[in-house]
Amino acid sequence: MAVVIHREPQLQKCLNKLYKAGGRAALAAERVETIITTLASHEGMSPAQVNKLTRHGEARIDKCKKFDLVGGYRLVYVREEQHYFFLFAGTHDDCDRWLNNHRNLKPDIPCEDTPLVASQSDD
């Protein structure tokens, strides 16, 4: 079964901020892009094979885990079946605050019969 990648809109804002900051932050943003691309293109690869996960799981959001990026940066994601929801990237403290503010978040898996393109009504 194919892996489905969901990038939350806030993640792009995080990545833009990291790129703009430069240095290790920009390296962390590049690593986020590499992780997402690798998981999307290598079916059956586990997240632990792609990048180091943090030592401790994440209890504030069900099925949530964090990738350990360079220089203390983290990537927060949820895996539900074959769906990966990439939610937030930032420093350890930024991720901690984000997780506290989004405690018990539950990403919605879109239905398979949900149209990809909206159709016009026949009014």
NUTILO-472265 format. One record per residue: residue number from 1; residue in one letter; x, y, z of N, C-alpha, C, O in turn. Coordinates in steps of 0.05 Angstrom, whole numbers. Example, Ala and Ser with C-alpha at 12.3 -4.5 7.8 and 13.67 -1.06 7.14 Angstrom:
2
1  A  264  -114  156  246  -90  156  264  -66  156  285  -66  169;
2  S  257  -45  142  273  -21  143  258  1  157  268  23  161;
//
This chain:
123
1  M  17  -24  0  0  0  0  18  25  0  38  26  14;
2  A  10  45  -15  26  69  -18  24  87  7  4  87  21;
3  V  45  101  12  46  120  34  33  146  24  38  155  2;
4  V  17  158  42  5  184  36  16  205  54  16  202  79;
5  I  26  226  42  39  248  58  20  271  59  9  281  39;
6  H  16  281  83  -1  305  88  18  326  101  29  322  123;
7  R  20  349  88  36  371  99  17  392  108  3  405  92;
8  E  16  396  134  -1  417  145  9  445  136  33  449  134;
9  P  -10  463  131  -1  490  122  18  503  141  36  518  132;
10  Q  16  499  167  34  511  186  62  501  183  81  516  189;
11  L  66  477  173  93  467  169  108  484  149  132  489  153;
12  Q  95  492  127  109  509  108  118  536  120  139  546  113;
13  K  101  547  137  109  571  151  133  566  169  151  583  170;
14  C  134  544  182  157  537  199  182  534  182  203  545  189;
15  L  180  521  159  203  517  142  213  544  131  237  548  129;
16  N  195  561  123  203  588  113  218  603  134  239  615  129;
17  K  209  601  159  222  615  182  250  603  186  269  618  191;
18  L  252  576  184  278  563  188  298  571  166  321  576  171;
19  Y  288  570  141  306  578  119  316  607  122  339  613  117;
20  K  297  624  130  304  652  133  325  657  155  342  674  153;
21  A  323  641  176  342  643  198  370  635  190  390  645  202;
22  G  373  617  171  399  608  162  413  590  181  401  582  201;
23  G  438  584  175  454  567  193  442  539  198  432  526  180;
24  R  443  531  223  432  505  231  402  503  226  392  481  220;
25  A  388  525  229  359  525  224  353  518  195  335  502  189;
26  A  369  529  176  365  523  148  372  494  142  359  481  126;
27  L  393  484  155  400  456  152  377  437  162  372  417  151;
28  A  365  446  184  342  430  195  319  430  175  306  409  171;
29  A  313  453  163  292  455  143  298  437  119  280  423  109;
30  E  322  437  110  330  419  88  327  390  96  318  373  79;
31  R  333  383  121  330  356  130  301  347  131  294  325  125;
32  V  283  366  138  254  361  138  245  353  110  231  333  106;
33  E  254  369  90  247  363  62  257  336  54  243  321  40;
34  T  281  329  62  293  303  55  277  280  67  272  260  55;
35  I  270  283  93  255  262  107  228  257  92  221  235  87;
36  I  214  279  86  188  276  73  190  263  46  175  245  39;
37  T  210  272  30  215  261  4  222  232  5  212  216  -11;
38  T  239  224  24  248  196  26  224  178  34  221  157  23;
39  L  208  187  54  185  170  62  165  168  39  153  146  36;
40  A  162  189  23  143  188  1  152  170  -22  136  158  -36;
41  S  178  169  -26  189  154  -49  198  126  -44  203  111  -62;
42  H  200  118  -18  209  91  -12  188  76  5  188  77  29;
43  E  170  64  -9  148  50  4  159  28  22  177  13  15;
44  G  147  26  45  155  5  64  178  13  83  186  -2  100;
45  M  190  37  79  212  46  96  200  57  122  181  73  121;
46  S  212  49  144  202  59  169  215  86  175  237  92  165;
47  P  202  103  191  213  129  198  241  127  211  258  144  206;
48  A  245  107  227  271  103  240  293  98  221  317  103  227;
49  Q  287  87  197  307  82  177  315  108  162  336  109  150;
50  V  297  128  163  301  153  148  317  173  165  336  185  154;
51  N  311  175  190  325  195  207  321  186  236  303  170  243;
52  K  338  196  253  337  189  282  312  201  294  306  225  290;
53  L  297  185  309  274  195  324  284  203  352  305  195  361;
54  T  268  220  365  275  228  392  274  203  410  260  184  404;
55  R  288  204  432  290  181  451  263  176  464  257  153  471;
56  H  248  197  469  222  194  483  199  198  464  200  217  448;
57  G  179  182  466  156  185  449  141  211  457  151  227  472;
58  E  118  215  445  103  239  450  75  231  460  59  220  444;
59  A  68  237  484  42  228  496  20  249  493  -3  243  497;
60  R  27  274  486  7  295  485  -12  292  461  -35  301  462;
61  I  -3  279  440  -19  274  416  -17  245  410  5  234  408;
62  D  -39  231  406  -40  203  400  -24  197  374  -28  210  354;
63  K  -7  176  375  9  167  353  28  188  342  37  186  319;
64  C  35  206  359  54  228  351  82  220  358  88  208  378;
65  K  100  227  340  129  223  344  144  247  334  133  265  321;
66  K  170  248  341  186  271  333  213  260  321  225  242  332;
67  F  220  273  299  247  268  288  266  287  302  260  310  307;
68  D  290  278  307  311  294  319  327  304  295  341  289  282;
69  L  326  331  290  341  343  268  367  355  279  373  351  302;
70  V  382  368  262  407  380  271  403  403  291  383  416  290;
71  G  422  406  309  423  429  327  400  433  345  393  455  352;
72  G  387  411  354  365  413  373  338  419  360  319  425  375;
73  Y  336  418  334  310  422  320  295  396  319  307  374  319;
74  R  269  398  317  252  375  316  231  377  294  224  399  286;
75  L  222  354  284  199  353  265  178  336  278  183  313  285;
76  V  154  347  282  132  333  295  114  321  273  106  334  254;
77  Y  107  295  277  89  282  257  72  262  271  78  252  293;
78  V  50  255  258  32  234  267  30  214  244  27  221  221;
79  R  31  188  251  27  167  231  2  152  238  -1  142  260;
80  E  -16  151  220  -42  137  222  -43  118  198  -48  127  176;
81  E  -40  92  203  -39  73  182  -17  80  162  6  83  170;
82  Q  -23  84  137  -3  92  117  -3  122  112  9  131  92;
83  H  -15  137  129  -16  166  126  3  179  146  3  173  170;
84  Y  20  197  135  38  213  152  28  242  151  25  254  130;
85  F  24  253  175  16  281  178  39  296  190  46  293  213;
86  F  53  312  173  75  328  183  64  354  192  52  369  177;
87  L  67  360  218  53  381  231  69  407  237  59  429  233;
88  F  93  403  248  108  426  258  138  420  258  146  398  262;
89  A  154  441  254  183  439  256  193  464  270  184  486  265;
90  G  213  460  287  225  482  301  244  473  322  252  450  323;
91  T  252  492  339  270  485  361  256  466  381  231  463  380;
92  H  271  455  398  259  437  419  238  452  435  216  442  439;
93  D  244  477  443  225  493  459  201  501  442  178  500  453;
94  D  205  508  417  182  515  400  163  491  396  139  494  397;
95  C  175  468  392  159  443  389  144  437  415  121  428  414;
96  D  157  440  437  144  435  463  120  453  467  99  444  476;
97  R  123  479  461  101  498  463  78  490  444  55  491  452;
98  W  86  484  419  65  476  399  50  452  408  25  451  406;
99  L  64  432  418  51  407  428  32  413  451  11  402  453;
100  N  41  430  470  23  437  492  -2  452  482  -24  447  493;
101  N  1  469  462  -23  483  451  -41  466  434  -64  474  429;
102  H  -31  444  424  -46  426  407  -50  399  419  -53  379  404;
103  R  -50  398  445  -54  372  459  -80  359  449  -100  372  445;
104  N  -79  332  446  -101  316  437  -111  321  409  -133  314  402;
105  L  -94  333  392  -100  337  364  -104  310  351  -90  291  356;
106  K  -124  308  333  -129  284  318  -131  291  288  -152  301  280;
107  P  -110  285  272  -112  290  244  -134  273  231  -138  250  238;
108  D  -147  284  211  -169  270  197  -158  258  172  -145  272  155;
109  I  -162  232  168  -155  219  143  -178  224  124  -201  217  129;
110  P  -171  236  101  -192  241  81  -204  215  71  -190  195  68;
111  C  -230  215  65  -243  191  54  -233  186  26  -225  205  12;
112  E  -232  161  18  -222  154  -9  -240  165  -31  -231  170  -53;
113  D  -266  168  -24  -284  177  -45  -287  208  -45  -303  219  -60;
114  T  -270  222  -30  -270  251  -30  -258  260  -57  -236  252  -63;
115  P  -272  277  -72  -262  285  -98  -237  303  -94  -236  319  -76;
116  L  -218  300  -112  -194  316  -112  -200  343  -124  -186  363  -117;
117  V  -219  345  -142  -226  370  -154  -256  375  -149  -272  357  -154;
118  A  -262  399  -139  -290  405  -134  -305  408  -160  -295  419  -180;
119  S  -330  398  -161  -346  401  -185  -367  422  -181  -376  426  -158;
120  Q  -376  435  -202  -396  455  -201  -424  442  -197  -428  421  -208;
121  S  -441  456  -183  -468  446  -180  -484  453  -205  -476  471  -220;
122  D  -506  439  -210  -523  443  -234  -545  463  -229  -567  459  -241;
123  D  -541  483  -212  -563  502  -206  -569  519  -230  -587  537  -228;
//
